[in-house]
Amino acid sequence: MPALSVFGAQWGDEGKGKLIDLLAREADVVVRYQGGPNAGHTVVVGREKYVLHLIPSGILNPGTLNLIGNGVSVDPLKLLEEVDGLRARGVRVDGSNLRLSALAHVIFEHHRVIDGLSERWRGEGRIGTTGRGIGPCYADKAARVGLRVCDLLEPDLCRSRLRAALAEKNALIERVHGAQPLELDAQLDRYVAIGERLRPFVADAGAEARAAHKAGKRLLFEGAQGAMLDIDAGTYPFVTSSNTGANGISAGACFPPRWVDRVVGIAKAYTTRVGEGPFPTELDDALGARIREQGNEYGSTTGRPRRCGWFDAVAVRYALELSGADGWIVTNLDVLSGFDELQVATGYDLGGQRLRDWPAHLPSIESARPVYARQPGWREDLTAMRRYEDLPLAARAYVEFLEREVDAPVLMISVGPERDQVIQRGRIQPT
């Protein structure tokens, strides 16, 4: 019965992995419903650090079933590499606790090659892709020429369809981009063999999620990336290739939207972004560098330094509204310790016009200038605090200011990377 959706309410990297891992301890089923191996959910357990890309964060909790939905673009090489890496560290991963949707679309080598080559043509319009082949895979899905996981399980069908796809893709690689084409037979042999390794994991993930819900089990839907990178509602074209919020669950997990009981967003106490694209509150100075170093803001998937800036209440309010969030979780509050003063963007100035709401109707928000409200900082180390009352007055005032500005209650606060470094403030799990 109870189903909880947890999603990122900024431009990704909000600390979803840790929180989803924490919430998964009370879930029977964790479902990943969109995105691809460009996601990087970091979970710290004791002295062990795990970075999960395709496998749902519940894999570290014994007894939890993890489903990869049909809306995920799956690189089978990366998935199996992740499986092998977890097994080598003593984590059980098999067909009983990890299930892969037969309907998920497959990222092939040609998708990764084309992803990297295409970015070179964009010049100043480059979007900062991770080069993982996700966009080209989703493009093939929309064009109805992609291959799904179920196709890999039928060797003759796989060879026939992949041969046809490679004929077109190699022509594009060689004649348009002037690069070396892929060797056909080697690609065919590789992916047919991969299909056999995937077979024990393949299932109708949507049917399993619906059956679990009808059986009264607790489901947790984890989003990848962030709401501001949503293909439809984000800062297009500097976005990912899927629907990242709770709105992606129905299509990406074959799960009825009316069955989702509670929706919770996650946002940092400041803002980060990786790659290109508008970032109204970016601090391209010593303050931004200080946040980056104190927060260890480097991509868990790419290692790229993240762009850092002050909290953007306009963007977070918009993101929470898009998914109809019941509340949200503040992460990395501890990173802001030591700042004398903090700033929060409460609106934008656009050519003299004051905006409180996200200007989604504009083709670009590059000219928008944040309107800041100043808040006093604090010096205390927050990492050992576990009760809201223990936080310094200035830290509590900051949280409550953010709460008012985004018009949604703060349900939990994260004050460090460990599982237990959280402060509970409201109800998250559906009853």
N, C-alpha and C positions, 0 to 999 in steps of 0.2 A: 504493500500500500504506500508507505511514505517514499517520496522521490524528491531528492534535493539537487538543484543545479547550482554549481559554483563556477564563476567565470571571472576573467580578468577585466577590470573596469578602466584600464588605461591603454598604453601601447604595448602591452605584453611585459613579461619579466616582473610581474607583481608579487612573486613569491607563492604562486598557486601550488607548486609541488609539495611544499611542506604542509600547507593547510589542508590540501586534499588528502595527503597521507595521514594527517591527524584525524580528519573527519572519516576517513575510510575505516578506521578502527571500529566505528559504529555501523558500518555499512556491510551488507551482504554482497552487493554487486557494485563495481565501479565501472563506468562506461565512458570511453573516449569517443567523441562523436564527430570531430572535424580536425582539419589541419594535417600535418605530416611530420616528417623527421626534422623539420626546422624548429619544432618546439623543444624546449629544454627545461624539464621540471626537476629542480634540485631538491633532494631530500637528505637531511643529515640525521643519522641514527647513531648516537654515541660518537665514536671517533670515525665512523664510516660515512662517506659522502657518496650518494648515488645520483647520477644524472640520467633521467629517463626521457626518451625522445618519442617513442611510439607506444610503449607499454604503459598502461594506466598506473598511476601512483599507488594504487591499492595492492600491487604485487608484493610489497614489502610486509603486508599484513597477512599472516597465515589464516586460511579459512575464507578469504575474500575472493570472489570470482571477478575476473577482469575481462571486459569485453571491448574489443576494437571495432567500432561501428562502421557501417557502409559509407559514411561520409568522410572517413579518413583516407587520405592518399598514402598508400603503403609502399615503402621501398623494402622489398623482401630481404635484400642483402643487409640493410641496416637493422631490420627487425630481428633476423637470425643472429646478427652480430651482438645485438642487445641481449637476446636470450642467452647466448653462450657466455657473455660477460657476467650476467647475473648468476648463472649456474656456477661459474668459476669462483664466485664469491660466496657460495653456499646458499643462494636463494633458490627456492624451488620454483621452477617455471616449466609447466607441462600443459597438456591438453585439458587437465582438470581445473586449472586456475587461470588459464589464459585462453581466450577464444577470439578468433579472428573472423570477421564477417566475410562470407564468400562473395558478397556484393561490393566489397571495397575495391577501388581502382588501384592499379599497380603502377608504381614509378619504375621505369626502365632506365637503362644506361643512356638511351638516346634522349630521354627527358632531361637528365642532368647535363648532358653535353649541350643541348639546345638552350637550356636555361642560362648557362654561362656565356655562350656565344651571343645570345640575343641582348644581354645586358651591355655588351660593348657598343652596340648600335645606338643605344639611347642617349649617349653623351650626358649632357646636363640633366636630362630627363630620366636618368637611371633611378631605379626604385630601391636599390640596395638589397636585392635578393640574396638569399643565402646560397643559391646555386644548387639546391637539393633536388631540383626537378619538379617541384610541387605545382607551380603555375602551369607549365606545359602539360602535366598530367591532368589537372582539372580542365584545361582547355580541350584536351582530347575527350574527356568525359562529356563535356558540353557539346562537342562536335560529333559525339556518338561513334568515335573510332577507337576508344580506349579499350584496354583489356582489364578484366576483373580477376580477383583472386581465384574464383571458381574456374576461370579459363586456364589457369596454370595447372590445374589438376587433371586436365584432359590433354595429354601430350600431342595428339594429332591436331586438335583444335588450336592449341597454343602455337604450334609451329606454323599452321596456316595463317592465323591472324597476325602473329608477330612478323612473319615474312612480309605480309602486305604492308604492315605499318612501317617496317624498316625500309622498304623500297622508297616510300615517300620521305621518311625522315632522313635517310642517307642523301637523297637528292638535295634536301634543304641544307644539310650540314656541308656537303661538298660544293654545291653550285652557288649557294647564296652566301654562306659564311666562309667558304674557301678552306675548310678544315678536312681532316682525314675522316672518311666514312667508317662506320663500324663494320666489323667482319661478321657477316650474316650467320654462318654456321656456328661460330663460337657463341653468339648471343642466343641462338635457338637452344643449343645444348645446355647453356648455363641456366636459363630460366625454366626449362623442363625439369632439370635436376632440382632446382629450388622448389618447384611445386611439390615434389615428393617430400621434401623436408617440412614444408608448411602443412601438409595434409593433416597431421594429428591435431592441429590447432583450429582448423577451419570449421565453421558452424554458421547457422542462421542466427547471428548475434541479436538481431532485432526481435526475433521470436523468443529468444532466451530472456531478453530484458522484459518483454511484455509478460511472459510466464512468471518471472520472478515477482513482478509487481502484483499480479493477480493472486500469487501465493502469499502475499503479505510481507514480502522481504523488503529490506531497506536498500534503495538504489541511490547512488551518487553519480551525477553526470559531471565530468570534468571538461572544461573548455581549454583549448590551447590558444596561444597568442592573446590578444586583448580586444575589447570591444571597439576601440578606436582604429583597429586594423581590419574591421569587418569589411568584406568585399562590397557590400551594399551601403552600409551606413558610416563607414570609416573615412579616413582622409585619402580618398581615391585620387590618383592611382597608387599612392604609397600605402598599400594595404596588402593583406594576405589574400588567398584565393578562395576563402570559404566564409561561412557565417559563424562568427566566433562566440556570440553570446548564447543565452538560453533559446533564442530564436532558431539556432541551428540544430537543436535536439531532435525535433520532429522528423526532419529530412535526414539528418546524419546518423540517427540511431533507430529509425523506424519505430518511434515511440510517440504515442499520442500526446499533444501539448497539454491537454486537460488533465493528464495524469501526473504532471509535475506539480508537486505540492508547495515547494518553497524555493525561492531564488535568492542567491547571495552573491554579491560582487566582492572583488578583492582589489585594493589599491594601496600603493605605497604612500607613506606620509610625505613624499615628494614625488617627482615625476622623472621617468627615464624613457628613452627611446633608442632603438638600434636601427641603423640604416638611414636612408634618406627620408625626406618628408617634413611637413610643417610641425613645429614644436614651439608654440607661443611662449612658454615660460622657460625656455632653454637658457642656461647660464654658461655661456662660452667664455668663462673666465676662471679666476682662482677659486671662487665659491663653488662653481660646478665641478672643478677638479677635486675639491675637498670632499664634496658629497660622494663623488665617484670612488675615491680612495677609502673613505670611512665605510661606505656601503659595499665595497668590493664589486663595483658595477662593471662587470665584464661578462659577455655573453656565455652562458653555459653550453651552448651548442657551437658557437663560432669563436669564442674568446675575444670578440671585438669589444673595445671599450664602449660603454653605453653613454649616450648623451644625457646629461643630467640637468634638472631645473627644479624650480619651486612647484609646489602642489597646484594643480589646475582644477579648481572647483567647477569651472564651466564644463570641461571635458568629462569629468567624473559624474557630474549630475546627469549629463546627457547619456552616458553609458549605462548608468543605473536605470534611467527611465526606459531605455530601449528594451531592456530585459524585464522590466517590471519588478525590480529587486525589492525584496522585503527588508533588506538591510545590507550592510557591507562590513568587511574586515579591513582594518588598517594594518599594514605591515611595515617593518623597518623603522618603527618610531624611534628605536634606540640609536639609529644612525644620525639623528639630528641632535643628539646630546653634544653640548659644547658650543653651539651657535648662540651668539648674543641676541640675535634677532632672526625671525623667520618671516617669510612672505607667502601669501596665498593669493592666487589670481581669482578674484570674485566676479570678474567681467572682462570684456574686451572693448577697446576703443578702435573703431573702424572708421577712419576718416572723419573723426569728430562725433560719430554716432556711438553711443554707449550701448553695448549688448550684454545681457545677462545670460542669454541662451546660446547654445552652440549654433553657429551660422551654417547649418548643413546645406543650405540652398546656394551657397557661394561655390564657384568652381575652385577657388583657392582662398585660404585664410592667411597667406603669407604676410599680408599687410596688417593683420590684426595685432594690436598691441595690448598686452595684459594690463588690467587695472588691479593694482595690488592693495591688499590690506596687510598691515604689519602686525606681527604677534611676537610677544617676548619669548626668548629661548630659555633653556635650562642647562645646567652643568652636570647634573647627576647622571650616573650610569644606570640605565634602566634594565639591563639584561638579567638581573637577579629578581626583579619584581614580578609578583604573580597576582596581585590584587590591584584593582583600579585605584583604591584608596591610597596605595603605597606610592603611586606616581607623584612627582612634583606637581605643585599647583599649576605651574606654567604648562607642563605637558598635558595635564587634564584640560586646561583651558584651550589648548591647541586642538585637542581631539574634539572637544565640544563645539569649537568654532567650525571645524571641518564638517561636523555632523549637521550643523544648522545650514551651512552653505550648500551642501549637496542634497539637503532635505531628505535624509534617510538615516536611520539609527546605526551607530557603530556597535556591532555585536561581539567583536573580538579584536584584540590588539596583539600583534606579534612584536616581541622585543628581542629577537635573536634567531639564529638559524636552527637551533635544536627543537625537537618535537615539543618539549615541555615549556619552551620560552614563549608562553602566550598568557594573555589576561582575558578571562571570560567576562563578558559584559551583558550579553543578551542571549536569547534562544536562537540557535542556528538550525539544528536538526528539526525536521517536521515531526509532528506528533501523530 
